[in-house]
Amino acid sequence: MSIDAVKRELLVRHLEAWVPAALHRARRVVYCHGYADEAGMAEAALRVLTDQADLVRGRELSMVAVGDDLSTVVPLLAAVRSEAGDAPGLAVHTISGGTDQRLAIALKAAGANRVPLLGFLDASRAPSPPAPATVAALTAGKPAEVLMVLAPGASAAGYRATWPLFTEVELATNGEPGQLLAFGTTSGKSLESFKEALWAVDEFAGVRYRDPGDPDRHLIDISLTPHPGPLKRELLAHLERVGSATVTELRTFALTDTIYRAADATRVLHSLVDAGTVSRTPTQGRLGGDVVIS
């Protein structure tokens, strides 16, 4: 399915950016792959890790795969690990018995406390979404982040309070609800990186994004320069609620409460000011972060 292709590429792109940054920050790093029964996604993740073998030397990079029954996944991951050759700092741990039941235990066994930690939880085909405690267990990392996928119609609202920074995007192929992709992190830089990866993935036929915060539920083509219409409406609605806000606050709102990037908000604000739709204080000069928009 093309939605699976989008998810796979997004995971690969984010891992490719996350692993070098995490290994630069710490000598020990943990990647946790929940619902790993879907072998294709787990294999793709491990291939990214093995491609970073040179960076692992003198450090420790662990992949913890958790799922219901990994009996078919284990040999596949072992083959990828063997194919990669010598990478003494890379370890792969697999644990069956259920993601909700085993993830927190697996993280503790892997020594994931207070080390860079990324969790990937694709529960789009699971009978129920991840338990809040399962997602919260990933906050043991420092810094910590989670990329998760929920089934169509599911809500990520119960996870938002767990993460200082949180954003959502719907993967859709038609007018019906699509799978919900959610990203939570303790790092603003990582959120920026995720948003860049979100818009950089290849445009697979029929797959578009929908902003969960857009009441009109417009579908948006995947593009490095996404259509600004929904963001313009959401920024104006936000300003109607709060009265006024600085450019920095509006950039942060776009980053966390919409599917757009902070840079997209800056471009939209320029167009709104130029059109006279909103006012700015001061009225002249660069549209810097401390400029107030009303």
C-alpha positions as CSV (number, residue, x, y, z in Angstrom):
1,M,0.0,0.0,0.0
2,S,1.2,3.5,-0.8
3,I,0.4,4.7,2.8
4,D,2.8,2.1,4.1
5,A,5.4,3.4,1.6
6,V,5.0,7.0,3.0
7,K,5.3,5.7,6.6
8,R,8.4,3.7,5.7
9,E,10.1,6.6,4.0
10,L,9.3,9.0,6.8
11,L,10.7,6.6,9.4
12,V,13.8,6.1,7.3
13,R,14.4,9.8,6.8
14,H,13.8,10.6,10.4
15,L,16.1,7.8,11.6
16,E,18.8,8.9,9.2
17,A,18.8,12.3,10.8
18,W,18.3,11.2,14.4
19,V,21.0,8.5,14.7
20,P,24.0,10.7,13.9
21,A,22.7,13.5,16.1
22,A,22.0,11.1,19.0
23,L,25.4,9.4,18.7
24,H,27.1,12.8,18.7
25,R,25.3,13.7,21.9
26,A,25.8,10.5,23.9
27,R,27.9,7.3,23.9
28,R,24.8,5.1,24.3
29,V,21.6,5.4,22.2
30,V,18.4,3.3,22.0
31,Y,15.9,2.9,19.2
32,C,12.7,1.1,20.2
33,H,10.5,-0.4,17.5
34,G,7.0,-1.4,18.9
35,Y,4.5,-3.5,17.1
36,A,7.5,-5.1,15.3
37,D,5.4,-8.0,14.0
38,E,5.2,-6.1,10.7
39,A,8.6,-7.3,9.4
40,G,9.0,-4.8,6.5
41,M,9.1,-1.7,8.7
42,A,11.4,-3.3,11.3
43,E,13.8,-4.4,8.6
44,A,13.8,-0.9,7.0
45,A,14.7,0.6,10.4
46,L,17.5,-1.9,11.1
47,R,19.0,-1.2,7.7
48,V,19.3,2.5,8.6
49,L,21.0,1.6,11.8
50,T,23.5,-0.8,10.1
51,D,24.2,1.9,7.5
52,Q,25.5,4.0,10.5
53,A,28.0,1.4,11.6
54,D,31.0,3.8,11.2
55,L,29.4,6.2,13.7
56,V,28.8,3.5,16.2
57,R,32.4,2.6,16.7
58,G,33.3,3.4,20.3
59,R,29.6,3.9,21.2
60,E,26.5,1.7,21.8
61,L,23.5,1.7,19.5
62,S,20.7,-0.6,20.5
63,M,17.5,-1.6,18.6
64,V,14.8,-3.0,20.8
65,A,12.0,-4.7,18.8
66,V,8.8,-5.6,20.7
67,G,5.7,-7.2,19.4
68,D,3.1,-10.0,19.9
69,D,5.0,-12.8,18.2
70,L,8.4,-12.1,16.6
71,S,9.2,-15.7,15.6
72,T,9.2,-14.7,11.9
73,V,10.8,-11.3,12.4
74,V,13.8,-12.6,14.4
75,P,15.5,-14.5,11.6
76,L,14.9,-11.6,9.2
77,L,16.6,-9.1,11.5
78,A,19.4,-11.6,12.1
79,A,20.0,-11.8,8.4
80,V,20.2,-8.0,8.0
81,R,22.5,-7.8,11.0
82,S,24.7,-10.5,9.5
83,E,24.7,-8.9,6.1
84,A,26.0,-5.7,7.6
85,G,29.1,-7.3,8.8
86,D,31.3,-6.1,11.6
87,A,29.5,-3.5,13.8
88,P,30.5,-4.3,17.4
89,G,28.6,-1.3,18.9
90,L,25.3,-2.3,17.3
91,A,23.0,-4.6,19.3
92,V,19.5,-5.9,18.4
93,H,17.1,-7.2,21.1
94,T,13.8,-8.8,20.3
95,I,11.0,-9.4,22.8
96,S,7.6,-11.1,22.1
97,G,4.6,-10.9,24.3
98,G,2.9,-7.7,23.3
99,T,4.0,-4.1,23.0
100,D,1.8,-2.8,25.8
101,Q,2.9,-5.6,28.0
102,R,6.6,-5.6,27.3
103,L,7.8,-2.3,26.0
104,A,8.5,-0.6,29.4
105,I,10.3,-3.8,30.6
106,A,12.3,-3.9,27.4
107,L,13.4,-0.3,27.7
108,K,14.6,-0.8,31.3
109,A,16.5,-3.9,30.3
110,A,18.2,-2.0,27.5
111,G,19.3,0.8,29.9
112,A,17.2,3.4,28.0
113,N,16.9,5.7,31.0
114,R,18.3,9.2,30.4
115,V,19.9,8.4,27.1
116,P,18.8,9.5,23.6
117,L,15.7,7.4,22.9
118,L,13.4,7.2,19.8
119,G,10.3,5.0,19.8
120,F,8.4,4.0,16.7
121,L,4.9,2.6,17.3
122,D,2.8,1.6,14.3
123,A,-0.5,0.6,15.8
124,S,-2.5,1.2,12.7
125,R,-3.4,-2.5,12.4
126,A,-3.4,-3.3,16.1
127,P,-6.8,-4.1,17.8
128,S,-6.4,-1.1,20.0
129,P,-4.2,2.0,20.2
130,P,-1.1,2.0,22.5
131,A,-1.9,2.4,26.2
132,P,-0.9,5.9,27.5
133,A,1.5,4.2,29.9
134,T,3.3,2.5,27.0
135,V,3.9,5.8,25.2
136,A,4.8,7.6,28.5
137,A,7.5,4.9,29.1
138,L,9.4,6.4,26.2
139,T,9.9,9.6,28.1
140,A,12.5,7.9,30.1
141,G,15.0,8.9,27.4
142,K,16.9,12.2,27.4
143,P,16.1,13.5,24.9
144,A,13.1,11.4,24.1
145,E,10.7,11.2,21.2
146,V,8.0,9.0,19.7
147,L,6.7,8.5,16.2
148,M,3.4,6.6,16.2
149,V,0.7,5.7,13.8
150,L,-2.9,5.1,14.8
151,A,-5.8,3.5,13.0
152,P,-8.3,5.7,11.0
153,G,-10.6,7.6,13.3
154,A,-8.4,7.2,16.4
155,S,-7.4,10.2,18.5
156,A,-4.0,11.1,19.8
157,A,-5.4,13.6,22.3
158,G,-4.6,11.3,25.2
159,Y,-0.9,11.3,24.5
160,R,-0.4,15.1,23.9
161,A,0.0,16.0,27.5
162,T,2.9,13.5,27.9
163,W,5.2,15.5,25.5
164,P,6.3,19.1,25.7
165,L,6.1,19.2,21.9
166,F,3.5,17.3,19.9
167,T,2.1,17.3,16.4
168,E,-0.3,15.2,14.3
169,V,-0.9,14.6,10.6
170,E,-3.5,12.5,8.9
171,L,-2.4,10.3,6.0
172,A,-5.3,10.1,3.6
173,T,-6.2,8.8,0.1
174,N,-9.7,10.0,-0.1
175,G,-12.4,11.9,1.8
176,E,-12.6,9.2,4.5
177,P,-10.5,9.4,7.8
178,G,-6.9,8.2,7.2
179,Q,-4.3,6.8,9.5
180,L,-3.1,9.3,12.1
181,L,0.6,10.0,12.4
182,A,1.7,11.6,15.6
183,F,5.1,12.8,16.8
184,G,6.1,13.8,20.3
185,T,9.4,15.0,21.5
186,T,11.3,16.9,24.2
187,S,13.5,18.7,21.6
188,G,12.4,21.6,19.4
189,K,15.2,20.9,17.0
190,S,14.0,17.4,16.5
191,L,10.4,18.6,15.9
192,E,11.8,20.9,13.2
193,S,13.7,18.0,11.7
194,F,10.6,15.8,11.7
195,K,8.6,18.5,9.9
196,E,11.3,18.8,7.2
197,A,11.2,15.1,6.7
198,L,7.4,15.1,6.6
199,W,7.3,17.4,3.5
200,A,10.4,15.9,1.9
201,V,9.0,12.3,1.4
202,D,8.3,11.2,-2.1
203,E,4.8,11.9,-3.3
204,F,3.2,8.5,-3.6
205,A,0.2,8.2,-5.9
206,G,-3.0,9.1,-4.1
207,V,-1.5,9.8,-0.7
208,R,-2.0,13.3,0.7
209,Y,-1.9,15.0,4.1
210,R,-4.8,16.3,6.1
211,D,-4.3,18.7,9.0
212,P,-6.4,17.4,12.0
213,G,-6.9,21.0,13.1
214,D,-8.4,22.1,9.8
215,P,-12.2,22.2,10.2
216,D,-12.7,22.1,6.4
217,R,-10.6,18.8,6.2
218,H,-8.8,19.9,3.1
219,L,-6.4,17.4,1.5
220,I,-2.9,18.7,0.9
221,D,-0.4,17.4,-1.7
222,I,2.9,16.3,-0.3
223,S,5.4,19.0,-1.5
224,L,8.4,20.9,-0.3
225,T,6.3,24.0,-0.7
226,P,2.8,22.9,0.6
227,H,-0.3,24.8,-0.2
228,P,-0.7,27.5,2.4
229,G,-4.5,27.8,2.5
230,P,-5.2,25.6,5.5
231,L,-2.4,27.2,7.5
232,K,-3.7,30.7,6.7
233,R,-7.1,29.8,8.0
234,E,-5.7,28.2,11.1
235,L,-3.5,31.2,11.9
236,L,-6.4,33.6,11.5
237,A,-8.6,31.5,13.6
238,H,-5.9,31.3,16.3
239,L,-5.5,35.1,16.2
240,E,-9.3,35.5,16.6
241,R,-9.1,33.4,19.8
242,V,-6.0,35.1,21.3
243,G,-6.4,38.6,19.9
244,S,-2.7,39.1,19.2
245,A,0.6,37.1,19.3
246,T,4.2,37.6,18.4
247,V,5.7,36.1,15.3
248,T,7.6,33.7,17.4
249,E,4.4,32.5,19.1
250,L,2.7,32.0,15.8
251,R,5.7,30.1,14.4
252,T,5.5,27.8,17.4
253,F,1.8,27.4,17.0
254,A,2.3,26.3,13.4
255,L,5.0,23.9,14.4
256,T,3.0,22.2,17.1
257,D,-0.7,22.7,16.3
258,T,-0.6,22.3,12.6
259,I,1.1,20.0,10.1
260,Y,3.2,22.9,8.8
261,R,6.7,24.1,9.6
262,A,7.6,27.4,11.3
263,A,9.1,28.7,8.1
264,D,5.7,28.1,6.4
265,A,4.1,30.3,9.1
266,T,6.6,33.1,8.3
267,R,5.7,33.1,4.6
268,V,2.0,33.1,5.3
269,L,2.3,36.0,7.8
270,H,4.2,38.0,5.2
271,S,1.3,37.6,2.8
272,L,-1.3,38.4,5.4
273,V,0.5,41.6,6.4
274,D,1.0,42.6,2.8
275,A,-2.7,42.1,2.1
276,G,-3.8,44.1,5.1
277,T,-5.6,41.1,6.6
278,V,-3.7,41.4,9.8
279,S,-1.8,44.3,11.4
280,R,1.7,44.4,12.9
281,T,3.4,46.3,15.6
282,P,5.8,48.0,14.9
283,T,4.5,48.8,11.5
284,Q,7.9,49.0,9.8
285,G,11.0,46.9,9.6
286,R,11.8,43.2,9.4
287,L,9.1,40.7,10.4
288,G,11.2,39.5,13.4
289,G,10.2,37.2,16.2
290,D,9.2,40.0,18.6
291,V,6.8,41.7,16.1
292,V,3.2,41.5,17.4
293,I,0.5,40.4,14.9
294,S,-3.1,41.3,15.5
